[in-house]
Amino acid sequence: MVTMGVLIIVFIRLPISLGIVDFRPYWSASYLFVRGKDFSDLEALDKIQRSLTGWDQSYTMQAWFTPVEHLILSPLTFVPFEQAAKLWLLSNIIVLSLSVWFLRTSTSLNRWLELLVTFSFSATLTSLFFGQVNTLSLLGLALYFF
């Protein structure tokens, strides 16, 4: 099932803005972090966002992120931004699925219902659409409660 998800996300053309709005500043800051540069420098962030992510707005998006979280995103900085965004979308789907699994308290026969409810929740869909990093916090909480 995961292999099918990988094939769909990597090879199928997704809507241009799916999963990249909030992911852009985090990827850009992690890109600078991995290369030993100041990830809070607005000028450097602006240059990366415009040259590597296709950002064309009049402002620079900033990432409010800790260095530990940069380490989590660091592998994605070695692939082009478009591919990284697709991989991030797939990662978020996996992280949400794992979180559901870790938070499961019963052994009910309706295991798919939990996933259906999770992926039907508007905040989940918003998080996936914008490429937010809050799913990592959810996974951390789920692991703690597990």
C-alpha positions as CSV (number, residue, x, y, z in Angstrom):
1,M,0.0,0.0,0.0
2,V,2.8,2.4,0.8
3,T,4.5,1.5,-2.5
4,M,1.4,2.4,-4.3
5,G,1.3,5.7,-2.4
6,V,4.9,6.4,-3.4
7,L,4.2,5.7,-7.0
8,I,1.1,7.9,-7.0
9,I,2.8,10.9,-5.3
10,V,6.1,10.7,-7.2
11,F,4.9,10.1,-10.7
12,I,1.4,11.7,-10.9
13,R,1.2,15.4,-11.4
14,L,-0.5,16.9,-8.4
15,P,-2.0,20.4,-8.2
16,I,0.8,23.0,-8.2
17,S,0.1,24.3,-4.7
18,L,-0.7,21.0,-2.9
19,G,1.6,20.6,0.1
20,I,4.0,23.5,-0.6
21,V,2.6,26.7,0.9
22,D,3.9,26.2,4.4
23,F,6.5,23.7,3.4
24,R,8.4,26.2,1.4
25,P,9.9,28.3,4.3
26,Y,10.7,25.1,6.3
27,W,12.5,23.5,3.3
28,S,14.4,26.7,2.6
29,A,15.5,27.1,6.1
30,S,16.5,23.5,6.4
31,Y,18.4,23.8,3.1
32,L,20.5,26.6,4.6
33,F,20.9,24.7,7.9
34,V,22.2,21.6,6.1
35,R,24.8,23.7,4.2
36,G,26.0,25.4,7.5
37,K,24.4,28.8,6.7
38,D,22.3,31.0,8.9
39,F,18.7,29.7,8.5
40,S,17.3,32.9,10.0
41,D,18.9,35.2,7.5
42,L,16.0,36.8,5.6
43,E,18.2,37.7,2.6
44,A,19.5,34.1,2.3
45,L,16.0,32.7,2.7
46,D,14.7,35.0,0.1
47,K,17.4,34.0,-2.4
48,I,16.7,30.3,-1.8
49,Q,12.9,30.7,-2.0
50,R,13.1,32.6,-5.3
51,S,15.8,30.6,-7.0
52,L,14.9,27.0,-5.9
53,T,11.2,27.0,-4.9
54,G,9.6,29.3,-7.5
55,W,8.5,31.9,-5.0
56,D,7.4,35.2,-6.7
57,Q,5.6,37.1,-4.0
58,S,6.9,40.5,-2.6
59,Y,7.7,39.1,0.8
60,T,9.9,36.3,2.2
61,M,8.3,33.5,4.1
62,Q,10.0,32.7,7.5
63,A,10.2,29.4,9.3
64,W,9.7,29.2,13.0
65,F,11.5,26.0,13.5
66,T,14.0,24.5,15.9
67,P,17.3,23.1,14.7
68,V,16.2,19.6,15.7
69,E,13.3,19.8,13.3
70,H,15.7,21.0,10.6
71,L,17.5,17.6,11.1
72,I,14.2,15.9,10.4
73,L,13.7,17.8,7.1
74,S,17.4,17.7,6.1
75,P,17.1,14.6,3.8
76,L,14.5,16.4,1.8
77,T,16.9,19.2,1.0
78,F,19.0,16.9,-1.2
79,V,16.3,16.6,-3.8
80,P,14.6,19.4,-5.9
81,F,11.9,21.3,-4.1
82,E,9.1,19.9,-6.2
83,Q,10.1,16.3,-5.4
84,A,10.7,17.2,-1.8
85,A,7.2,18.6,-1.5
86,K,5.7,15.4,-2.9
87,L,7.8,13.3,-0.5
88,W,6.7,15.6,2.4
89,L,3.1,15.0,1.4
90,L,3.7,11.3,1.5
91,S,5.5,11.6,4.8
92,N,2.7,13.5,6.3
93,I,0.2,10.8,5.2
94,I,2.4,8.2,6.8
95,V,2.9,10.2,10.0
96,L,-0.8,10.7,10.4
97,S,-1.5,7.0,9.8
98,L,1.2,6.1,12.4
99,S,-0.3,8.6,14.8
100,V,-3.7,7.0,14.5
101,W,-2.1,3.6,15.0
102,F,-0.2,4.7,18.1
103,L,-3.3,6.4,19.6
104,R,-5.6,3.4,19.0
105,T,-6.9,2.2,22.4
106,S,-9.2,-0.6,21.3
107,T,-8.9,-3.6,19.2
108,S,-12.1,-3.0,17.4
109,L,-12.9,-4.4,14.0
110,N,-13.4,-0.9,12.6
111,R,-9.8,0.0,12.2
112,W,-10.4,1.7,8.9
113,L,-13.0,3.9,10.5
114,E,-10.3,5.6,12.6
115,L,-8.3,6.4,9.5
116,L,-11.4,7.6,7.6
117,V,-12.3,10.0,10.5
118,T,-8.7,11.2,10.6
119,F,-8.4,11.9,6.9
120,S,-11.9,13.4,6.8
121,F,-11.1,16.0,9.5
122,S,-10.9,19.5,8.1
123,A,-7.7,20.4,10.1
124,T,-6.0,17.2,8.8
125,L,-6.9,18.1,5.2
126,T,-5.7,21.7,5.7
127,S,-2.4,20.5,7.1
128,L,-1.9,18.2,4.2
129,F,-2.9,20.8,1.6
130,F,-0.6,23.5,3.0
131,G,2.3,21.1,3.9
132,Q,2.4,22.1,7.5
133,V,4.8,20.6,10.0
134,N,2.3,20.2,12.9
135,T,1.9,16.5,12.0
136,L,5.4,16.0,13.5
137,S,4.0,17.4,16.8
138,L,1.0,15.0,16.6
139,L,3.4,12.1,16.0
140,G,5.4,13.1,19.1
141,L,2.3,13.3,21.2
142,A,1.1,10.0,19.9
143,L,4.4,8.3,20.7
144,Y,4.3,9.8,24.2
145,F,0.9,8.5,24.9
146,F,1.7,5.1,23.4
